[in-house]
Amino acid sequence: MSAKGKDFSVVVLDFETTGMAPDRGDRAIEVGAVRIDSGRIVDRFQSLMHPGMRVSPFIEDYTGITNAMLRDAPSPVEVMRDFHRFLGDCPLIAHNASFDRRFLEAEFRRAGLPLPSEYACSLLVARRIYPEAPNHKLATLVHYRTLPVGNFHRALADAEMTAHLWLRMMEDIRNRCGLRMVPFSLMQELGKVKIKRVSEFLESAAGDADSDHKNAPGLIFTKTLRTGESPC
């Protein structure tokens, strides 16, 4: 897939797990993912997986995933191989991506699969464009931006809600800055920008896009700002 294609096709990932630390033996028990292509959800992936251990009562209560549900689930190796085919070479997005990344890489290593190289974190982006939100937990942001609500702490539902949040953040950046498109690379970099420099970063991105479109033959770039909004 070309770099341009990666700007339009991404996979949003969520894991449910036995605990917080794969380096201490915790395992994934469910994976959910959705593919976003050209601004809409076009495909989904979901599977339980047997972690090779019993799940604690706390995790059963927190996720709703019981030991009985996992008894006949496929192995993590089998599921990760299927997920690797679903992922292809798309960049990955997750809410609090460092958590999901640790588990994905641990399970991919066990399955002998190459590790993905491109990630972005919707939590880090949300902190930069919604600094006024009460907090930046997924549930809070879903209600804050009036997004479709699913069954929190199940992997596919959390992945779908994260995907809707990602698309809304892209829309809000487009409207704020008058950008025709917001590529994955911009969102990825935005998540790394110091919070006090967010306006400067977006202003620069808008200026670069304006210049690119003005210089491209046959293209007209129009900044469309909401009433009362100022450019970045």
Residue pairs with C-beta under 8 A, 6 or more apart in sequence:
1 9
1 88
1 89
1 90
6 89
6 90
6 91
6 118
6 184
7 181
7 183
7 184
7 185
8 37
8 38
8 39
9 35
9 36
9 37
9 38
9 90
10 35
10 36
10 90
10 91
10 92
10 93
10 120
10 166
10 184
11 33
11 34
11 35
11 36
11 86
11 87
11 90
11 91
11 92
11 93
12 33
12 34
12 35
12 36
12 92
12 93
12 94
12 122
12 159
12 160
12 162
12 163
12 166
13 31
13 32
13 33
13 92
13 93
13 94
13 100
13 104
13 159
14 31
14 32
14 33
14 94
14 95
14 100
14 155
14 156
14 158
14 159
14 162
15 28
15 30
15 31
15 32
15 99
15 100
15 103
15 104
15 155
16 28
16 29
16 30
16 59
16 63
16 65
16 153
16 154
16 155
17 26
17 27
17 28
17 29
17 59
17 103
18 26
18 27
18 28
18 29
18 51
18 53
18 55
18 56
18 59
19 25
19 26
19 56
19 59
20 26
20 99
21 102
22 102
22 103
22 106
22 107
23 102
23 106
25 53
26 103
27 51
27 52
27 53
27 76
27 107
28 49
28 51
28 76
28 103
28 107
29 48
29 49
29 50
29 51
29 55
29 59
29 63
29 65
29 70
29 73
30 46
30 47
30 48
30 49
30 63
30 65
30 154
30 155
31 45
31 46
31 47
31 49
31 79
31 80
31 83
31 155
32 44
32 45
32 46
32 154
32 155
32 156
32 157
32 158
32 159
32 160
33 44
33 45
33 46
33 83
33 86
33 87
33 155
33 156
33 159
34 41
34 43
34 44
34 45
34 156
34 159
34 160
34 163
35 41
35 42
35 43
35 44
35 45
35 86
35 90
36 42
36 163
36 166
36 167
39 167
39 170
40 167
41 160
41 163
43 86
44 156
44 159
44 160
45 82
45 83
45 86
45 156
46 155
46 156
47 73
47 74
47 79
47 82
47 83
48 65
48 69
48 70
48 73
48 74
49 70
49 73
49 74
49 75
49 76
49 78
49 79
50 70
50 71
50 72
50 73
50 74
50 75
50 76
51 70
51 76
54 67
55 65
55 66
55 67
55 70
59 65
60 66
60 67
62 153
63 153
63 154
64 151
64 153
64 154
65 154
76 107
76 110
76 111
77 107
77 110
77 111
80 107
80 108
80 110
80 111
80 113
81 111
81 113
84 108
84 111
84 113
87 116
91 116
91 118
91 119
91 120
91 184
91 188
92 100
92 101
92 104
92 116
92 118
92 119
92 120
93 119
93 120
93 121
93 122
93 162
93 163
93 166
94 100
94 101
94 119
94 121
94 122
94 162
95 121
95 122
95 123
95 138
95 158
95 162
95 165
96 121
96 123
97 119
97 120
97 121
97 122
97 123
97 124
98 121
101 119
104 116
105 115
108 114
108 115
108 116
109 115
118 184
118 188
119 188
120 184
120 187
120 188
120 191
121 191
122 162
122 165
122 166
122 169
123 136
123 138
124 191
124 192
125 166
125 169
125 187
125 190
125 191
126 133
126 136
126 141
126 165
126 169
127 136
127 195
128 190
128 191
128 193
128 195
128 198
129 169
129 172
129 173
129 176
129 190
129 198
130 136
130 141
130 144
130 145
130 169
131 195
133 140
133 141
133 144
134 140
134 144
138 152
138 158
138 161
138 162
138 165
139 152
141 147
141 165
142 148
142 149
142 161
142 164
142 165
143 149
145 165
145 168
147 161
147 164
147 165
147 168
148 160
148 161
148 164
149 161
150 156
150 157
150 158
150 160
150 161
151 157
152 158
152 161
166 187
169 187
170 182
170 187
173 179
173 182
173 186
173 187
173 190
173 202
174 180
174 181
174 182
175 224
175 225
175 226
175 229
176 202
176 229
176 232
177 202
177 203
177 205
177 206
177 223
177 231
177 232
178 206
178 210
178 222
178 223
178 224
178 225
178 231
179 205
179 206
179 209
180 209
180 213
180 221
181 209
186 205
189 201
190 198
190 201
190 202
193 201
199 232
202 232
203 231
203 232
205 232
206 223
206 231
206 232
209 221
210 221
210 223
212 221
213 219
213 220
213 221
214 221
223 231
225 231
